Amino acid sequence: MSKYVGILTAGGDSPGLNAAIRGVGKAALGAYGMQVIGFRDGFRGLMQDRTMRLSGGELSGILTLGGTILGTSRDKPNKMPVGSQTMDMTEVIVDTYNRHNLDALVCLGGGGTQKNAYHLQQHGLNVITLPKTIDNDVAMTDATFGFDTALGIATEAIDRLHSTAHSHHRIIVVEVMGHNAGWLALGAGIAGGADVILMPEIDYDIDVVAEAINQRRRRGGSFSIVAVSEGAYSITDRALYKKARKRLKKAKKAEDEKEMEKAAAKLAGVELQLQDKTLHLSRQLEQLTGLVSRTTILGHLQRGGTPSAADRLLATRLGTACAGLINQNVFGVMVAARGSDTVPVPLEDVVGKRKTVPLDHDWIQTARDIGVCLGDR
């Protein structure tokens, strides 16, 4: 009998989502004779039973499109805003799954989506996931689709900023996305010729960064490019944040409500202060070097547009492999990229983990060998 498959995209949008939808759909329809429906806007659409038919016509022409034809949201099955309340809608989602007689639910997303899919698996659903995020931080896979496109966009931005930095003899601080992993900043920084790269895995000393820029100027360099990940911290900022979190944790352990209130307010204040840490970095470099410093925050620019050839290929490979696993009744897994192969990885091995840049990674050594300052020496 024909299998019935549901697909949704959750979390932030990312280049390659439509290519993955197409890969799953075309293989499921053409190679295995399955029926496929899409759920709009992530787990919220699954809860509300808002569907989109996915046949040959709907899958045609979407390979090169950015974003997702299904729409997306960050809603969680067990913590979903409904009116003025946050409710556990897991059972409603299970009812929707059963109402459509689904044999499998395919969830395309990053770390949060892997966790939400695992939650649904524990409630009896046959789930299978694909790793999507520009941050490249999903565990147990060599790469996530969306990363290569974002890397190219960030690199091109740094390329263009060289002109302004050189012409005006300035420091240009460019903030790159990546959440709490430094893959994007490190990769784009190396490829774009940044002089300084700051990333979450290595807390930086502002004096070390300033001295690297001053040394560059003494050697005749009239400008500097600083690529900084949005999740990067200075040693001072990290200590401040850890202290505030430790205070709150201590208050919770002691069950001291008055102290908890004070500690929570202090932590909120620190987090608000650290929202502008890239701008603060830029101002500090001006003071310490005497050079004019300007900041460019790339933001969501990195997530949009046409996916690269590499992301289209990866998303299609993972999508077709996903359809094959469904045909074999393999569920509760994420389809991971391993070299030139794809492998199913149990969701419990993925959930709760983040793939950050190892300190002995080849990219870090490459950066050091070509004289890039990473803020620690």
TORDRENKE-789442 format. One record per residue (C-alpha): x, y, z. Coordinates in nm, 4 decimals, padded with zeros to 6 digits. Last residue first. Example, Ala and Ser with C-alpha at 12.3 -4.5 7.8 and 13.67 -1.06 7.14 Angstrom:
! TORDRENKE-789442
node c1:01.3670 c2:-00.1060 c3:00.7140 .
node c1:01.2300 c2:-00.4500 c3:00.7800 .
***
This chain:
! TORDRENKE-789442
node c1:04.7438 c2:03.5822 c3:02.1587 .
node c1:04.3793 c2:03.5123 c3:02.2416 .
node c1:04.1956 c2:03.7456 c3:02.0058 .
node c1:04.1931 c2:03.5200 c3:01.7004 .
node c1:04.4528 c2:03.7304 c3:01.5170 .
node c1:04.5081 c2:03.6163 c3:01.1591 .
node c1:04.8748 c2:03.5625 c3:01.0703 .
node c1:04.8459 c2:03.3147 c3:00.7826 .
node c1:04.9386 c2:03.0222 c3:01.0085 .
node c1:04.6870 c2:03.1288 c3:01.2761 .
node c1:04.3975 c2:03.1208 c3:01.0328 .
node c1:04.5029 c2:02.7824 c3:00.8948 .
node c1:04.5315 c2:02.6422 c3:01.2469 .
node c1:04.1771 c2:02.7540 c3:01.3213 .
node c1:04.0474 c2:02.6117 c3:00.9921 .
node c1:04.2217 c2:02.2786 c3:01.0574 .
node c1:04.0314 c2:02.2264 c3:01.3801 .
node c1:04.2344 c2:02.1901 c3:01.7002 .
node c1:04.0066 c2:02.4236 c3:01.8975 .
node c1:03.7057 c2:02.2281 c3:01.7771 .
node c1:03.4466 c2:02.4562 c3:01.6086 .
node c1:03.1061 c2:02.3996 c3:01.7663 .
node c1:02.8624 c2:02.1189 c3:01.6930 .
node c1:02.5828 c2:02.1551 c3:01.9475 .
node c1:02.4235 c2:01.8709 c3:02.1423 .
node c1:02.0873 c2:01.8493 c3:02.3192 .
node c1:01.9319 c2:01.6179 c3:02.0611 .
node c1:02.1640 c2:01.4491 c3:01.8125 .
node c1:02.2356 c2:01.1067 c3:01.9633 .
node c1:01.8728 c2:01.0742 c3:02.0787 .
node c1:01.7695 c2:01.1413 c3:01.7191 .
node c1:01.9327 c2:00.8194 c3:01.6008 .
node c1:02.1645 c2:00.8925 c3:01.3052 .
node c1:02.0719 c2:00.7752 c3:00.9536 .
node c1:02.3685 c2:00.8016 c3:00.7148 .
node c1:02.4307 c2:00.9911 c3:00.3910 .
node c1:02.7475 c2:00.9394 c3:00.1889 .
node c1:03.0029 c2:01.1596 c3:00.0127 .
node c1:03.1668 c2:01.2525 c3:00.3427 .
node c1:02.9110 c2:01.1894 c3:00.6115 .
node c1:02.5925 c2:01.3932 c3:00.5665 .
node c1:02.3242 c2:01.3131 c3:00.8227 .
node c1:01.9622 c2:01.1992 c3:00.7839 .
node c1:01.8214 c2:01.2405 c3:01.1351 .
node c1:01.6590 c2:00.9352 c3:01.2876 .
node c1:01.3461 c2:00.8209 c3:01.4698 .
node c1:01.2293 c2:00.6264 c3:01.1671 .
node c1:01.3535 c2:00.3584 c3:00.9269 .
node c1:01.0528 c2:00.1952 c3:00.7605 .
node c1:01.2554 c2:00.1010 c3:00.4492 .
node c1:01.0415 c2:00.3284 c3:00.2286 .
node c1:01.0885 c2:00.6008 c3:00.4890 .
node c1:01.4647 c2:00.5493 c3:00.4626 .
node c1:01.4508 c2:00.5892 c3:00.0844 .
node c1:01.2503 c2:00.9104 c3:00.1132 .
node c1:01.5119 c2:01.0498 c3:00.3527 .
node c1:01.7936 c2:00.9567 c3:00.1146 .
node c1:01.6154 c2:01.1623 c3:-00.1528 .
node c1:01.5978 c2:01.4613 c3:00.0799 .
node c1:01.9559 c2:01.4321 c3:00.2042 .
node c1:02.0926 c2:01.4244 c3:-00.1500 .
node c1:01.8633 c2:01.7087 c3:-00.2597 .
node c1:01.9642 c2:01.9267 c3:00.0353 .
node c1:02.3338 c2:01.8598 c3:-00.0264 .
node c1:02.3111 c2:01.9341 c3:-00.4000 .
node c1:02.1092 c2:02.2507 c3:-00.3524 .
node c1:02.3461 c2:02.3619 c3:-00.0761 .
node c1:02.6547 c2:02.3051 c3:-00.2931 .
node c1:02.4958 c2:02.4832 c3:-00.5909 .
node c1:02.4312 c2:02.7856 c3:-00.3717 .
node c1:02.0839 c2:02.8702 c3:-00.2474 .
node c1:01.9138 c2:03.1746 c3:-00.4035 .
node c1:01.8404 c2:03.4554 c3:-00.1627 .
node c1:01.8129 c2:03.5007 c3:00.2090 .
node c1:01.9807 c2:03.3802 c3:00.5268 .
node c1:02.2920 c2:03.5994 c3:00.5199 .
node c1:02.0923 c2:03.9214 c3:00.4805 .
node c1:01.9311 c2:03.8278 c3:00.8116 .
node c1:02.2035 c2:04.0044 c3:01.0072 .
node c1:02.5014 c2:04.1524 c3:00.8226 .
node c1:02.5975 c2:04.3905 c3:01.1024 .
node c1:02.8478 c2:04.6473 c3:00.9729 .
node c1:03.0473 c2:04.8493 c3:01.2256 .
node c1:03.2841 c2:05.1408 c3:01.1639 .
node c1:03.6111 c2:05.2190 c3:01.3393 .
node c1:03.8206 c2:05.5342 c3:01.3030 .
node c1:04.1771 c2:05.4668 c3:01.4121 .
node c1:04.3287 c2:05.5869 c3:01.7399 .
node c1:04.4190 c2:05.2277 c3:01.8255 .
node c1:04.2880 c2:05.1773 c3:02.1809 .
node c1:04.0018 c2:05.4258 c3:02.1710 .
node c1:03.8797 c2:05.3259 c3:01.8266 .
node c1:03.9132 c2:04.9582 c3:01.9184 .
node c1:03.6967 c2:05.0135 c3:02.2264 .
node c1:03.4247 c2:05.1781 c3:02.0177 .
node c1:03.4154 c2:04.8835 c3:01.7762 .
node c1:03.3990 c2:04.6306 c3:02.0597 .
node c1:03.1092 c2:04.8229 c3:02.2158 .
node c1:02.9248 c2:04.8054 c3:01.8832 .
node c1:02.9842 c2:04.4296 c3:01.8791 .
node c1:02.8753 c2:04.3983 c3:02.2442 .
node c1:02.5424 c2:04.5709 c3:02.1863 .
node c1:02.3241 c2:04.2808 c3:02.3014 .
node c1:02.5694 c2:04.2396 c3:02.5890 .
node c1:02.4115 c2:04.5217 c3:02.7876 .
node c1:02.0661 c2:04.3679 c3:02.7575 .
node c1:02.2032 c2:04.0313 c3:02.8722 .
node c1:02.3715 c2:04.2000 c3:03.1715 .
node c1:02.0487 c2:04.3763 c3:03.2665 .
node c1:01.8466 c2:04.0550 c3:03.2361 .
node c1:02.1030 c2:03.8803 c3:03.4576 .
node c1:02.0727 c2:04.1539 c3:03.7207 .
node c1:01.6926 c2:04.1383 c3:03.7126 .
node c1:01.7041 c2:03.7606 c3:03.7520 .
node c1:01.9455 c2:03.7963 c3:04.0438 .
node c1:01.7243 c2:04.0491 c3:04.2197 .
node c1:01.4117 c2:03.8360 c3:04.1758 .
node c1:01.5955 c2:03.5210 c3:04.2800 .
node c1:01.7261 c2:03.7027 c3:04.5901 .
node c1:01.3706 c2:03.7820 c3:04.6972 .
node c1:01.2494 c2:03.4310 c3:04.6127 .
node c1:01.5245 c2:03.2521 c3:04.8086 .
node c1:01.4787 c2:02.8884 c3:04.7071 .
node c1:01.8428 c2:02.8248 c3:04.8062 .
node c1:01.8982 c2:02.6404 c3:04.4775 .
node c1:01.7178 c2:02.9154 c3:04.2898 .
node c1:01.9361 c2:03.1820 c3:04.4517 .
node c1:02.2529 c2:02.9908 c3:04.3626 .
node c1:02.1429 c2:02.9550 c3:04.0012 .
node c1:02.0671 c2:03.3269 c3:03.9827 .
node c1:02.4087 c2:03.4195 c3:04.1203 .
node c1:02.5821 c2:03.1757 c3:03.8851 .
node c1:02.4046 c2:03.3288 c3:03.5864 .
node c1:02.5192 c2:03.6791 c3:03.6830 .
node c1:02.8780 c2:03.5623 c3:03.7402 .
node c1:02.8833 c2:03.3755 c3:03.4087 .
node c1:02.7686 c2:03.6863 c3:03.2229 .
node c1:03.0306 c2:03.9109 c3:03.3826 .
node c1:03.3063 c2:03.6560 c3:03.3221 .
node c1:03.2056 c2:03.6223 c3:02.9576 .
node c1:03.2017 c2:04.0008 c3:02.9163 .
node c1:03.5524 c2:04.0370 c3:03.0586 .
node c1:03.7030 c2:03.7569 c3:02.8490 .
node c1:03.5435 c2:03.9113 c3:02.5402 .
node c1:03.2527 c2:03.7231 c3:02.3959 .
node c1:03.1671 c2:03.5949 c3:02.0477 .
node c1:02.8098 c2:03.4818 c3:01.9764 .
node c1:02.7397 c2:03.7315 c3:01.6964 .
node c1:03.0611 c2:03.6147 c3:01.5318 .
node c1:03.3197 c2:03.8827 c3:01.4669 .
node c1:03.5113 c2:03.9523 c3:01.1467 .
node c1:03.7568 c2:04.2404 c3:01.2022 .
node c1:03.8968 c2:04.4010 c3:00.8875 .
node c1:04.1980 c2:04.6292 c3:00.9271 .
node c1:04.3252 c2:04.9420 c3:00.7523 .
node c1:04.6424 c2:05.1297 c3:00.6642 .
node c1:04.8820 c2:04.8360 c3:00.6811 .
node c1:05.2417 c2:04.9593 c3:00.6767 .
node c1:05.4077 c2:04.7225 c3:00.9224 .
node c1:05.3342 c2:04.9664 c3:01.2061 .
node c1:04.9671 c2:04.9539 c3:01.1044 .
node c1:04.9591 c2:04.5741 c3:01.1310 .
node c1:05.1220 c2:04.5977 c3:01.4713 .
node c1:04.8530 c2:04.8422 c3:01.5825 .
node c1:04.5791 c2:04.6057 c3:01.4630 .
node c1:04.7343 c2:04.3106 c3:01.6480 .
node c1:04.7772 c2:04.5318 c3:01.9563 .
node c1:04.4079 c2:04.6220 c3:01.9520 .
node c1:04.3054 c2:04.2550 c3:01.9331 .
node c1:04.5393 c2:04.1566 c3:02.2180 .
node c1:04.4097 c2:04.4473 c3:02.4281 .
node c1:04.0504 c2:04.3373 c3:02.3650 .
node c1:04.1248 c2:03.9900 c3:02.5008 .
node c1:03.9077 c2:03.7386 c3:02.3203 .
node c1:03.7034 c2:03.4394 c3:02.4321 .
node c1:03.7736 c2:03.1532 c3:02.1903 .
node c1:03.4858 c2:02.9163 c3:02.1012 .
node c1:03.2397 c2:03.2009 c3:02.0510 .
node c1:03.4358 c2:03.3543 c3:01.7613 .
node c1:03.6529 c2:03.6566 c3:01.6862 .
node c1:03.8435 c2:03.6780 c3:01.3589 .
node c1:04.1034 c2:03.9537 c3:01.3043 .
node c1:04.2817 c2:04.0407 c3:00.9810 .
node c1:03.9935 c2:03.9353 c3:00.7584 .
node c1:04.0900 c2:03.8004 c3:00.4141 .
node c1:03.7437 c2:03.7131 c3:00.2880 .
node c1:03.7974 c2:03.3358 c3:00.2754 .
node c1:03.9566 c2:03.3292 c3:00.6213 .
node c1:03.6956 c2:03.5567 c3:00.7775 .
node c1:03.4115 c2:03.3858 c3:00.5943 .
node c1:03.5122 c2:03.0474 c3:00.7338 .
node c1:03.5828 c2:03.1714 c3:01.0850 .
node c1:03.2742 c2:03.3912 c3:01.1086 .
node c1:03.0470 c2:03.1231 c3:00.9661 .
node c1:03.1829 c2:02.8296 c3:01.1666 .
node c1:03.2007 c2:03.0159 c3:01.4991 .
node c1:02.9207 c2:02.8482 c3:01.6909 .
node c1:02.6977 c2:03.0138 c3:01.9511 .
node c1:02.4558 c2:03.1809 c3:01.7058 .
node c1:02.6298 c2:03.1793 c3:01.3676 .
node c1:02.5674 c2:03.5247 c3:01.2242 .
node c1:02.8476 c2:03.7581 c3:01.1155 .
node c1:02.9286 c2:04.0982 c3:01.2603 .
node c1:03.1649 c2:04.3092 c3:01.0494 .
node c1:03.4054 c2:04.5463 c3:01.2264 .
node c1:03.5752 c2:04.7759 c3:00.9739 .
node c1:03.8852 c2:04.9523 c3:01.1019 .
node c1:03.9600 c2:05.2497 c3:00.8861 .
node c1:04.2127 c2:05.3852 c3:00.6409 .
node c1:03.9341 c2:05.5574 c3:00.4386 .
node c1:04.0009 c2:05.3957 c3:00.0999 .
node c1:04.1261 c2:05.0660 c3:00.2419 .
node c1:03.8324 c2:05.0134 c3:00.4800 .
node c1:03.5825 c2:05.1189 c3:00.2131 .
node c1:03.7212 c2:04.8815 c3:-00.0481 .
node c1:03.7758 c2:04.5941 c3:00.1975 .
node c1:03.4069 c2:04.6096 c3:00.2867 .
node c1:03.3174 c2:04.4548 c3:-00.0490 .
node c1:03.5221 c2:04.1407 c3:00.0126 .
node c1:03.3787 c2:04.1161 c3:00.3653 .
node c1:03.0275 c2:04.1199 c3:00.2185 .
node c1:03.1253 c2:03.8588 c3:-00.0413 .
node c1:03.2527 c2:03.6308 c3:00.2357 .
node c1:02.9316 c2:03.6714 c3:00.4341 .
node c1:02.7218 c2:03.5840 c3:00.1266 .
node c1:02.9368 c2:03.2819 c3:00.0405 .
node c1:02.9242 c2:03.1496 c3:00.3966 .
node c1:02.5477 c2:03.1991 c3:00.4024 .
node c1:02.5140 c2:02.9861 c3:00.0890 .
node c1:02.7437 c2:02.7146 c3:00.2267 .
node c1:02.5624 c2:02.7027 c3:00.5596 .
node c1:02.2094 c2:02.6652 c3:00.4262 .
node c1:02.2241 c2:02.2868 c3:00.4192 .
node c1:02.3918 c2:02.1468 c3:00.7270 .
node c1:02.7357 c2:01.9887 c3:00.7151 .
node c1:02.9421 c2:01.7001 c3:00.8457 .
node c1:02.6513 c2:01.5676 c3:01.0504 .
node c1:02.6477 c2:01.4343 c3:01.4085 .
node c1:02.5614 c2:01.7619 c3:01.5825 .
node c1:02.3777 c2:02.0554 c3:01.4256 .
node c1:02.6006 c2:02.3669 c3:01.4415 .
node c1:02.6346 c2:02.4623 c3:01.0740 .
node c1:02.5075 c2:02.8124 c3:01.1647 .
node c1:02.3228 c2:02.8520 c3:00.8318 .
node c1:02.0824 c2:02.5866 c3:00.9551 .
node c1:01.9114 c2:02.2726 c3:00.8233 .
node c1:01.9671 c2:01.9121 c3:00.9307 .
node c1:01.6990 c2:01.6731 c3:00.7927 .
node c1:01.4602 c2:01.4857 c3:01.0210 .
node c1:01.2636 c2:01.1604 c3:01.0409 .
node c1:00.9550 c2:01.1032 c3:01.2517 .
node c1:00.7235 c2:00.8066 c3:01.3035 .
node c1:00.4965 c2:00.9416 c3:01.5774 .
node c1:00.4403 c2:00.7576 c3:01.9065 .
node c1:00.4664 c2:01.0273 c3:02.1708 .
node c1:00.8420 c2:00.9787 c3:02.2149 .
node c1:00.8774 c2:01.0457 c3:01.8438 .
node c1:00.6973 c2:01.3757 c3:01.8959 .
node c1:00.9565 c2:01.4845 c3:02.1515 .
node c1:01.2335 c2:01.3718 c3:01.9153 .
node c1:01.0838 c2:01.5957 c3:01.6472 .
node c1:01.0868 c2:01.8899 c3:01.8882 .
node c1:01.4519 c2:01.8295 c3:01.9768 .
node c1:01.5593 c2:01.7980 c3:01.6132 .
node c1:01.3620 c2:02.1144 c3:01.5393 .
node c1:01.5489 c2:02.3047 c3:01.8084 .
node c1:01.8845 c2:02.1948 c3:01.6704 .
node c1:01.8118 c2:02.2973 c3:01.3130 .
node c1:01.5258 c2:02.2237 c3:01.0778 .
node c1:01.3412 c2:02.0045 c3:00.8308 .
node c1:01.0867 c2:01.7708 c3:00.9912 .
node c1:00.9597 c2:01.4705 c3:00.7920 .
node c1:00.6513 c2:01.3012 c3:00.9404 .
node c1:00.5936 c2:00.9356 c3:00.8560 .
node c1:00.3182 c2:00.6797 c3:00.7949 .
node c1:00.0507 c2:00.9445 c3:00.8046 .
node c1:-00.3139 c2:00.8434 c3:00.8261 .
node c1:-00.4151 c2:01.2080 c3:00.7831 .
node c1:-00.6276 c2:01.1952 c3:01.0996 .
node c1:-00.3455 c2:01.0161 c3:01.2797 .
node c1:-00.0971 c2:01.3002 c3:01.2316 .
node c1:-00.3627 c2:01.5579 c3:01.3200 .
node c1:-00.4486 c2:01.3676 c3:01.6399 .
node c1:-00.0792 c2:01.3487 c3:01.7358 .
node c1:-00.0562 c2:01.7254 c3:01.6843 .
node c1:-00.3536 c2:01.7811 c3:01.9144 .
node c1:-00.1885 c2:01.5523 c3:02.1697 .
node c1:00.1334 c2:01.7555 c3:02.1597 .
node c1:-00.0385 c2:02.0917 c3:02.2016 .
node c1:00.1162 c2:02.1759 c3:02.5404 .
node c1:-00.0012 c2:02.5301 c3:02.6059 .
node c1:00.1347 c2:02.8820 c3:02.6396 .
node c1:-00.1460 c2:03.1257 c3:02.7145 .
node c1:-00.2655 c2:03.4653 c3:02.5887 .
node c1:-00.4105 c2:03.3205 c3:02.2686 .
node c1:-00.2377 c2:02.9901 c3:02.2086 .
node c1:00.1411 c2:03.0193 c3:02.2358 .
node c1:00.2924 c2:02.6725 c3:02.1941 .
node c1:00.5121 c2:02.5041 c3:02.4543 .
node c1:00.4797 c2:02.1271 c3:02.3993 .
node c1:00.4694 c2:02.1332 c3:02.0195 .
node c1:00.7278 c2:02.4123 c3:01.9923 .
node c1:00.6678 c2:02.7229 c3:01.7804 .
node c1:00.9659 c2:02.8682 c3:01.5916 .
node c1:00.7760 c2:02.9244 c3:01.2694 .
node c1:00.8037 c2:02.8327 c3:00.9021 .
node c1:00.6445 c2:02.8765 c3:00.5613 .
node c1:00.5672 c2:02.5835 c3:00.3338 .
node c1:00.7195 c2:02.7390 c3:00.0208 .
node c1:01.0436 c2:02.7791 c3:00.2157 .
node c1:01.3101 c2:03.0491 c3:00.1951 .
node c1:01.5229 c2:03.0806 c3:-00.1178 .
node c1:01.4063 c2:02.9539 c3:-00.4556 .
node c1:01.6437 c2:02.7650 c3:-00.6860 .
node c1:01.4865 c2:02.4197 c3:-00.6500 .
node c1:01.1294 c2:02.5548 c3:-00.6429 .
node c1:01.0458 c2:02.5280 c3:-01.0149 .
node c1:00.8290 c2:02.2155 c3:-00.9937 .
node c1:00.7429 c2:02.0811 c3:-00.6505 .
node c1:00.3869 c2:02.2139 c3:-00.6525 .
node c1:00.3230 c2:02.0706 c3:-00.9970 .
node c1:00.4657 c2:01.7265 c3:-00.9220 .
node c1:00.2582 c2:01.6831 c3:-00.6090 .
node c1:00.2765 c2:01.8440 c3:-00.2655 .
node c1:-00.0691 c2:01.9362 c3:-00.1376 .
node c1:-00.0558 c2:02.2085 c3:00.1250 .
node c1:-00.1921 c2:02.1637 c3:00.4758 .
node c1:-00.3142 c2:02.3630 c3:00.7711 .
node c1:-00.4041 c2:02.1108 c3:01.0426 .
node c1:-00.3853 c2:02.3686 c3:01.3245 .
node c1:-00.1300 c2:02.1652 c3:01.5216 .
node c1:00.0665 c2:02.0788 c3:01.2089 .
node c1:00.0511 c2:02.4424 c3:01.1055 .
node c1:00.1962 c2:02.5409 c3:01.4436 .
node c1:00.4648 c2:02.2728 c3:01.4120 .
node c1:00.6080 c2:02.4472 c3:01.1075 .
node c1:00.4351 c2:02.7240 c3:00.9190 .
node c1:00.2313 c2:02.5194 c3:00.6708 .
node c1:00.2133 c2:02.1405 c3:00.6739 .
node c1:00.3081 c2:01.9705 c3:00.3487 .
node c1:00.1424 c2:01.6646 c3:00.1997 .
node c1:00.2972 c2:01.3662 c3:00.0213 .
node c1:00.1556 c2:01.0431 c3:-00.1190 .
node c1:00.4075 c2:00.7656 c3:-00.1849 .
node c1:00.4794 c2:00.5846 c3:-00.5114 .
node c1:00.8378 c2:00.4928 c3:-00.4180 .
node c1:01.0645 c2:00.6369 c3:-00.6862 .
node c1:00.8414 c2:00.9073 c3:-00.8295 .
node c1:00.6341 c2:01.0343 c3:-00.5397 .
node c1:00.8751 c2:00.9823 c3:-00.2492 .
node c1:01.1754 c2:01.0781 c3:-00.4638 .
node c1:01.0037 c2:01.3938 c3:-00.5908 .
node c1:00.8802 c2:01.4926 c3:-00.2469 .
node c1:01.1947 c2:01.4359 c3:-00.0427 .
node c1:01.4175 c2:01.6116 c3:-00.2961 .
node c1:01.1666 c2:01.8922 c3:-00.3556 .
node c1:01.1316 c2:01.9625 c3:00.0159 .
node c1:01.5119 c2:01.9573 c3:00.0395 .
node c1:01.5522 c2:02.2005 c3:-00.2516 .
node c1:01.2874 c2:02.4207 c3:-00.0944 .
node c1:01.4819 c2:02.4295 c3:00.2311 .
node c1:01.8106 c2:02.5001 c3:00.0533 .
node c1:01.8682 c2:02.8546 c3:00.1769 .
node c1:01.7487 c2:02.8925 c3:00.5362 .
node c1:01.4410 c2:03.0137 c3:00.7195 .
node c1:01.4609 c2:03.0083 c3:01.0970 .
node c1:01.2907 c2:02.7318 c3:01.2940 .
node c1:01.0595 c2:02.4775 c3:01.1329 .
node c1:00.9912 c2:02.3236 c3:00.7924 .
node c1:00.7178 c2:02.0622 c3:00.7607 .
node c1:00.6629 c2:01.7433 c3:00.5612 .
node c1:00.3922 c2:01.4744 c3:00.5873 .
node c1:00.4181 c2:01.1319 c3:00.4258 .
node c1:00.1481 c2:00.8812 c3:00.3361 .
node c1:00.2690 c2:00.5364 c3:00.2241 .
node c1:00.1065 c2:00.3567 c3:-00.0688 .
node c1:00.0000 c2:00.0000 c3:00.0000 .
***
